[in-house]
C-alpha cells in the first residue's frame, strides 16, 4: 500500500517520505518491525515505544510514526500515535467495519452476557453475526481465541475483515474502557451502543470513577443510537450531552422506553414481562439473577431499536443458551450445587451472592480471591460482601500476577473482621475448591467466583492451566 493511501484521513504534523512510497507492513510492536514497513511508536501504560524507534530505523523500516520529534530520519510526526494507528489499521484493511452493522456493549458488568444474547437474537432473525468479547471471538459458529476484551487496533480491523469475508452482516462487540481510552475503536461508527452499568473497577488504570465513566462515555459519541440502563446511578451523567436518540430500559421506572414487570426469580433462570415499543412479551431467560433481567432488557431494547420485530426478539431470548462462566451451574450428580461465575468486582460479587442466596435451600459457600496488580481498594470491599452474604467464605488466590498471594489475601480479610461468618483461608485455589466441595452438605451451593470462563491462572512464575470445571470433577471423585 502506498504511503498516501495508508495515511489517508490522518493528521500528520510533518514527514519527509514521498507519497508514493510502498509500505509492506505496519505494526506498533517494535519486535515485529521489518524493512519496508512502518513502526508506530506508542507511549503505553508500561512501555514507551519511542525508545525503540532508533533501532527500527537501523533495521530499515520505511518510516516511524512518533508523537515527539526524535531527530531521526524517516520519522512521521503526528499529534496522537494511537489515533493515527487506528486510522492506519482501518486503511490497511480497506475499512471492513463500514460493511458491518456494529453494535457495541460497554459497562462494568454484563457486557459478555448482553453481547451473547444479542448475537442469539440476531441469528434467530436470520443474520450471520460476528462476536468480539472476553470469552472468545466468533465468526458465525466458528470460535477464535480472545486475548483481551477488545482487541488491539490492528487485530480488531483484521477480525472485521474476516467477518466480512465470511459473510457476516452484523458484529456485536464488548467495548472496554481501556479500548476506548486507547483509541482502539477510533473511527468506527456503531449502529447502536449499550450501557449496562458502572461500578468500581479498573481504578488502578483510570484513577477515579469520573475518569472511568468518561472513558465509557466516548463510545456514545461514536454511535447512532444509545441504549441506556436508566436504573444505574451514573446514567444521567453518561447521557448528558451525547448526540443521537436514546432508548432507556428499567426495572423501576415506568417512564423508561422498555420496562421489566412481574419479575420472577427461579433457580434455573428469570421470567418477566417486557413492556416496550407499544407491546408486551413474556420473557424466560435461562440464566438466574436480577442482572439477567437487565442483560435481557438491554439486548431486547437494542435489537428492537435496530428494527427487529418485537415478537422475534422475545422468541430468541427464550431459546438463548447460558454463557460460560456466567452463573454457570456445573453438573456434579450430588445433592449440592456448584456455580462458576466471573464476578471479580464488588458489584459483580454482590449480585451473584444475592442471586444464589435467594434460591439456595442450604448454605452459600463462596470461594473467591482478588487479582494482583489491579485495583487494591476493592479487596476489602469484596471481603466484606462475601462475609455479609455468605454462610461460609473461603478466601483464596485469583490471578496474583506479580504480587504475593498472601498479601492480597491479607487485604481481603481486612474487610471481613466485623462479621460472624466463618472464614477459611486456603491460598492454593485448587485446594480451596477441594475443601469447599468436601465440606458441602445437602442443599448447599458452592460459588466459585472470579475466574468464570478462564481456564488458566496467572502467577508470578507464569501462566498455568486451571479449569475450575476439571477441578470440580476431580474433587467430586474424592467423595466417592
C-alpha positions in Angstrom: 0.0 0.0 0.0 1.2 3.5 -0.9 2.1 6.0 1.9 -0.7 8.3 0.7 -3.3 5.6 1.0 -2.1 4.3 4.3 -2.2 7.7 5.9 -5.4 9.0 4.3 -7.5 10.8 6.9 -4.7 11.0 9.5 -3.4 14.3 10.9 0.4 14.5 10.1 2.4 17.3 11.6 5.4 16.7 9.4 7.1 14.0 7.3 9.7 13.6 4.6 8.5 10.4 2.8 7.4 10.5 -0.8 3.7 10.0 -1.1 4.1 7.1 -3.5 6.4 5.1 -1.1 5.3 1.5 -1.0 4.7 0.2 2.6 5.0 -3.6 3.1 3.8 -3.9 6.7 2.5 -2.0 9.7 3.0 -2.6 13.4 3.1 -1.0 16.8 5.3 -3.7 18.2 9.0 -2.9 17.7 9.9 -6.6 17.8 7.8 -7.1 14.6 9.2 -4.0 12.8 10.6 -5.0 9.4 12.4 -3.4 6.5 9.9 -1.6 4.2 7.3 -1.4 7.0 6.0 1.3 9.3 6.5 1.2 13.1 4.0 3.2 15.1 5.6 4.4 18.4 3.0 4.5 21.2 3.6 5.7 24.7 1.9 2.9 26.5 0.9 2.2 30.1 4.2 0.5 30.9 6.5 0.9 27.9 7.2 3.8 25.6 7.5 2.6 22.0 9.6 5.7 21.2 12.5 4.1 23.0 12.8 1.6 20.2 12.5 3.9 17.2 16.2 4.3 16.5 16.7 0.5 16.4 13.8 0.2 14.0 15.4 2.8 11.7 18.7 0.8 11.7 16.7 -2.3 10.7 15.5 -0.5 7.6 11.8 0.4 8.3 10.3 2.7 5.7 9.2 5.1 8.5 8.4 5.6 12.1 5.3 7.3 13.5 6.1 9.4 16.5 4.4 11.9 18.8 7.6 13.9 19.6 10.5 14.9 17.4 13.3 12.3 17.9 15.6 13.8 15.3 15.6 10.6 13.3 15.4 10.1 9.6 12.1 8.9 8.0 10.0 10.0 11.0 6.4 10.9 10.6 5.4 13.3 13.4 1.7 13.2 14.5 -0.2 14.7 17.4 -1.6 11.2 18.5 0.1 8.0 17.7 -2.9 5.9 19.0 -5.4 7.8 16.8 -3.1 7.6 13.8 -2.6 3.9 14.4 -6.4 3.3 14.4 -6.9 5.1 11.2 -3.9 3.4 9.6 -5.2 -0.1 10.5 -8.6 0.7 9.1 -7.0 1.9 5.8 -4.7 -1.1 5.7 -7.7 -3.5 5.7 -9.8 -1.2 3.5 -12.4 -0.2 6.1 -14.2 -3.5 6.7 -16.2 -2.0 9.6 -18.1 0.1 7.1 -19.5 -3.1 5.7 -20.8 -4.3 9.0 -23.6 -3.2 11.4 -21.6 -2.7 14.5 -23.1 -3.0 18.0 -21.0 -2.0 21.0 -21.7 -3.1 24.6 -19.9 -1.3 27.4 -20.2 -1.3 31.2 -18.5 -2.8 34.3 -20.7 -5.9 34.4 -23.0 -7.7 32.0 -21.1 -7.0 28.7 -20.4 -10.6 27.8 -23.9 -11.9 28.5 -25.6 -9.0 26.8 -23.4 -9.4 23.7 -24.1 -13.1 23.6 -27.8 -12.5 23.9 -27.7 -10.0 21.1 -25.8 -12.5 18.9 -28.5 -15.1 19.6 -31.3 -12.6 18.8 -29.7 -11.5 15.5 -29.0 -15.1 14.4 -32.6 -16.1 15.3 -33.7 -13.3 12.9 -31.6 -14.8 10.1 -28.4 -12.8 10.3 -24.8 -14.1 10.3 -23.1 -12.5 13.2 -19.5 -11.9 14.4 -18.8 -11.6 18.1 -15.8 -9.9 19.8 -15.6 -10.3 23.5 -14.0 -11.5 26.8 -14.6 -15.3 26.4 -13.9 -15.7 22.7 -14.3 -14.1 19.3 -16.7 -15.7 16.9 -17.4 -15.6 13.2 -20.8 -17.2 12.9 -20.3 -20.6 14.7 -16.5 -20.5 14.4 -14.7 -19.7 17.6 -11.4 -17.8 17.7 -9.3 -17.2 20.8 -9.6 -13.8 22.6 -6.5 -12.3 24.2 -8.4 -9.3 25.7 -12.0 -8.0 25.9 -11.4 -5.6 23.0 -8.5 -6.5 20.6 -5.7 -4.2 19.7 -6.5 -1.9 16.7 -4.7 -4.0 14.1 -6.2 -7.3 15.3 -9.6 -5.7 15.6 -9.6 -4.5 11.9 -8.3 -7.9 10.9 -11.3 -9.5 12.7 -13.7 -7.2 10.9 -12.1 -8.1 7.6 -12.5 -11.8 8.3 -16.1 -11.3 9.3 -16.9 -9.5 6.0 -15.0 -12.2 4.0 -17.1 -14.9 5.7 -20.4 -13.2 5.1 -21.3 -11.6 8.4 -23.5 -8.6 8.2 -23.5 -7.8 12.0 -20.8 -7.6 14.6 -21.6 -7.4 18.3 -18.6 -6.4 20.4 -17.7 -5.7 24.0 -16.0 -2.4 24.2 -13.8 -1.9 27.3 -12.9 1.3 28.9 -9.2 0.6 28.2 -10.0 0.2 24.5 -11.9 3.5 24.4 -9.2 5.3 26.3 -6.5 3.9 24.0 -8.4 4.7 20.7 -8.7 1.1 19.7 -12.2 1.7 18.2 -11.5 5.2 16.9 -13.1 5.8 13.5 -15.7 3.0 14.0 -19.3 4.0 13.8 -21.7 1.9 15.8 -25.3 1.4 14.8 -26.1 1.0 18.4 -24.2 1.1 21.7 -25.4 -0.4 25.0 -24.5 0.9 28.5 -25.1 -1.8 31.2 -23.8 -0.2 34.4 -20.8 1.4 36.1 -19.4 0.1 39.4 -15.9 0.2 40.8 -13.3 -1.5 38.7 -10.0 -0.6 36.9 -9.3 2.4 39.2 -5.6 1.3 39.0 -5.8 2.5 35.4 -8.4 5.3 35.4 -7.7 6.7 38.9 -11.2 7.9 39.6 -14.8 6.8 38.8 -15.3 10.0 36.9 -12.4 9.2 34.6 -13.7 5.6 34.2 -17.1 7.0 33.2 -15.5 9.5 30.8 -13.8 6.6 29.0 -17.1 4.7 28.7 -18.9 7.8 27.5 -16.7 8.1 24.5 -18.5 5.2 22.9 -21.7 7.1 22.8 -20.2 9.8 20.6 -19.5 7.1 18.0 -23.0 5.6 17.9 -26.2 6.3 16.1 -28.4 5.1 18.9 -27.7 4.8 22.6 -29.3 2.0 24.8 -29.0 3.0 28.5 -29.8 1.3 31.8 -31.8 4.1 33.4 -31.6 2.4 36.8 -27.8 2.9 37.1 -26.7 5.8 39.2 -24.4 7.1 36.5 -27.0 7.0 33.7 -27.9 10.8 33.7 -24.2 11.8 33.8 -23.4 9.4 30.9 -26.3 10.6 28.7 -25.7 14.3 29.3 -24.6 15.8 26.0 -24.4 12.7 23.9 -25.8 13.1 20.4 -28.5 10.9 18.8 -31.6 9.2 20.1 -31.5 7.4 23.5 -33.6 4.4 24.5 -33.8 3.7 28.2 -34.6 0.4 29.9 -35.5 -0.1 33.5 -37.0 -2.4 36.1 -38.0 0.5 38.3 -39.1 3.5 36.2 -42.4 3.4 34.3 -41.2 6.3 32.2 -38.5 4.2 30.6 -38.9 3.0 27.0 -38.5 -0.7 28.0 -39.7 -1.9 31.4 -39.5 -5.3 33.1 -42.7 -6.2 35.0 -43.8 -9.2 37.1 -40.3 -10.4 37.6 -39.9 -14.0 38.9 -36.5 -15.3 40.1 -36.0 -19.0 39.8 -33.0 -21.3 40.4 -33.0 -22.1 36.6 -33.4 -18.5 35.4 -35.7 -15.5 35.4 -39.1 -14.7 34.0 -40.6 -11.3 33.4 -42.9 -9.3 31.2 -41.1 -6.9 28.9 -43.2 -3.8 28.1 -41.9 -1.6 25.3 -42.4 -0.4 21.7 -46.1 -0.4 22.4 -46.1 -4.1 23.0 -45.5 -6.7 25.8 -44.0 -10.1 25.8 -43.3 -12.8 28.3 -39.5 -13.4 28.6 -37.9 -16.5 30.0 -34.1 -16.4 30.3 -32.2 -19.5 31.3 -29.7 -17.5 33.5 -30.6 -16.8 37.1 -30.3 -13.4 38.9 -31.5 -9.8 38.8 -28.6 -9.0 36.5 -30.1 -11.4 33.9 -33.3 -9.2 33.8 -31.1 -6.2 33.0 -29.0 -8.0 30.4 -32.1 -9.4 28.8 -33.8 -6.0 28.7 -30.6 -4.4 27.2 -30.4 -6.9 24.4 -34.1 -6.7 23.6 -34.1 -2.9 23.6 -31.1 -2.8 21.4 -32.5 -5.4 19.0 -35.8 -3.6 18.6 -34.0 -0.2 18.1 -32.2 -1.9 15.2 -35.6 -2.7 13.6 -36.0 -6.3 14.6 -39.6 -7.4 15.2 -40.6 -7.4 18.9 -42.0 -11.0 18.7 -38.8 -12.3 17.1 -36.8 -10.8 20.0 -39.0 -12.4 22.6 -38.7 -15.8 20.9 -35.0 -15.6 20.6 -34.5 -14.8 24.3 -36.5 -17.8 25.3 -34.1 -20.0 23.2 -30.9 -18.3 24.1 -28.4 -20.6 25.9 -26.5 -19.6 29.1 -23.0 -18.2 28.9 -19.9 -20.0 30.0 -18.6 -18.7 33.3 -21.7 -16.5 34.0 -23.8 -18.1 36.7 -22.8 -21.4 35.2 -24.1 -24.5 37.0 -21.5 -27.3 36.9 -23.0 -30.8 36.8 -22.0 -32.8 39.9 -24.5 -35.6 40.4 -24.5 -34.7 44.1 -27.1 -33.2 46.4 -25.4 -29.8 46.4 -24.9 -27.2 43.6 -21.7 -25.8 42.2 -21.8 -22.5 40.3 -18.9 -20.8 38.5 -19.2 -17.0 37.9 -16.8 -14.4 36.6 -17.7 -12.0 39.4 -14.4 -10.1 40.1 -15.8 -6.7 41.2 -17.6 -5.7 44.4 -20.9 -5.2 42.4 -20.5 -8.4 40.5 -19.8 -10.5 43.6 -22.7 -8.9 45.5 -25.1 -9.6 42.6 -24.2 -13.3 42.2 -24.2 -13.9 46.0 -27.6 -12.3 46.4 -28.9 -14.3 43.5 -27.7 -17.6 44.8 -28.7 -16.8 48.4 -32.3 -16.3 47.3 -32.6 -19.7 45.7 -30.3 -21.7 47.9 -32.1 -24.1 50.4 -28.9 -24.7 52.3 -25.7 -22.7 52.9 -23.9 -20.4 50.4 -20.2 -21.3 50.4 -18.3 -18.6 48.5 -14.8 -19.3 47.2 -13.1 -16.2 45.9 -10.0 -14.1 45.7 -8.8 -10.8 44.0 -6.4 -10.2 41.1 -2.9 -9.0 41.7 -1.5 -5.8 40.1 -5.0 -4.4 40.0 -7.3 -2.1 42.0 -6.4 -2.8 45.6 -9.3 -0.7 47.0 -11.9 -3.3 46.1 -10.2 -6.1 48.0 -11.6 -5.3 51.5 -14.9 -4.4 49.9 -15.2 -7.8 48.2 -14.2 -9.4 51.5 -16.9 -7.6 53.3 -19.5 -8.5 50.7 -18.6 -12.2 50.7 -18.7 -12.3 54.5 -22.0 -10.5 54.7 -23.8 -12.5 52.1 -22.3 -16.0 52.5 -22.7 -18.6 55.2 -19.1 -19.7 54.8 -16.4 -17.7 52.9 -13.2 -19.4 51.5 -10.6 -16.8 50.7 -8.1 -18.0 48.1 -5.9 -16.8 45.2 -7.3 -15.5 41.9 -4.7 -14.3 39.4 -2.0 -12.9 41.7 0.3 -12.0 38.8 3.5 -10.4 40.3 2.0 -9.8 43.7 2.4 -12.0 46.8 -0.9 -14.0 47.1 -0.7 -13.9 50.9 -0.6 -10.1 50.8 -3.6 -9.9 48.6 -5.5 -12.3 50.9 -4.5 -10.2 53.9 -6.1 -7.1 52.3 -9.3 -9.1 51.5 -9.6 -10.5 55.0 -9.2 -7.0 56.5 -12.7 -6.3 55.2 -14.1 -9.4 56.9 -13.3 -8.6 60.6 -16.6 -7.3 61.7 -18.6 -10.4 60.7 -19.6 -13.6 62.4 -19.4 -15.5 59.1 -16.8 -18.3 59.3 -13.8 -17.5 57.1 -11.4 -20.2 55.8 -8.1 -19.1 54.1 -6.6 -21.5 51.6 -4.1 -19.8 49.3 -3.9 -22.6 46.7 -7.1 -22.2 44.6 -7.3 -25.9 43.7 -7.0 -26.9 47.3 -9.6 -24.3 48.3 -12.1 -25.7 45.8 -11.5 -29.2 47.0 -12.0 -28.1 50.6 -15.3 -26.3 49.8 -16.7 -29.3 47.9 -15.6 -31.8 50.6 -17.4 -29.7 53.2 -20.6 -29.0 51.2 -23.8 -30.6 52.6 -27.2 -31.4 51.0 -28.9 -28.3 49.7 -25.7 -26.1 49.8 -24.5 -24.0 46.9 -20.7 -23.6 46.3 -19.9 -20.4 44.4 -16.6 -20.3 42.7 -16.2 -16.6 41.9 -13.7 -14.6 39.9 -12.4 -17.0 37.2 -15.5 -17.6 35.2 -14.7 -18.7 31.7 -10.9 -18.6 32.3 -9.0 -21.8 32.1 -5.7 -20.6 33.4 -4.2 -18.8 36.4 -1.6 -16.1 36.2 1.2 -16.5 38.8 4.5 -14.6 39.2 6.2 -17.6 37.7 4.0 -17.7 34.6 0.6 -18.9 33.4 -0.6 -22.3 34.4 -3.6 -24.4 33.4 -6.6 -24.1 35.8 -10.1 -25.0 34.6 -12.4 -25.0 37.6 -14.8 -27.4 35.9 -12.0 -30.0 35.8 -11.1 -29.2 39.5 -14.7 -29.7 40.5 -14.8 -33.1 38.7 -11.6 -34.2 40.5 -13.0 -33.0 43.8 -16.3 -34.9 43.3 -14.3 -38.1 42.7 -12.7 -37.8 46.1 -16.2 -38.0 47.6 -16.9 -41.4 46.0 
